[in-house]
Amino acid sequence: MSRKRSSWKDTQWRIISAPTPPLLPSQIPE
């Protein structure tokens, strides 16, 4: 249950963080 949600979320975050390691101040999730 929680694993699947974390799985797709981790994948999306990884793809977004992969091309842009230094997150911008406007892209940082707070």
C-alpha positions as CSV (number, residue, x, y, z in Angstrom):
1,M,0.0,0.0,0.0
2,S,2.5,2.6,1.2
3,R,5.3,1.0,-0.8
4,K,3.6,1.5,-4.1
5,R,2.8,5.2,-3.4
6,S,6.4,5.7,-2.3
7,S,7.7,3.8,-5.3
8,W,6.1,6.0,-8.0
9,K,6.8,9.1,-5.9
10,D,10.5,8.2,-5.5
11,T,10.7,7.6,-9.2
12,Q,9.2,10.9,-10.2
13,W,11.4,12.8,-7.7
14,R,14.4,11.0,-9.0
15,I,13.6,11.9,-12.6
16,I,13.0,15.5,-11.7
17,S,16.1,15.6,-9.4
18,A,18.3,13.8,-11.9
19,P,18.5,16.5,-14.6
20,T,18.6,19.2,-12.0
21,P,20.5,18.3,-8.9
22,P,20.5,21.9,-7.5
23,L,16.8,22.6,-6.9
24,L,15.7,26.1,-7.4
25,P,14.2,28.2,-4.6
26,S,10.9,28.1,-6.4
27,Q,11.1,24.3,-7.0
28,I,11.9,23.3,-3.5
29,P,8.9,21.5,-1.9
30,E,8.2,23.0,1.5
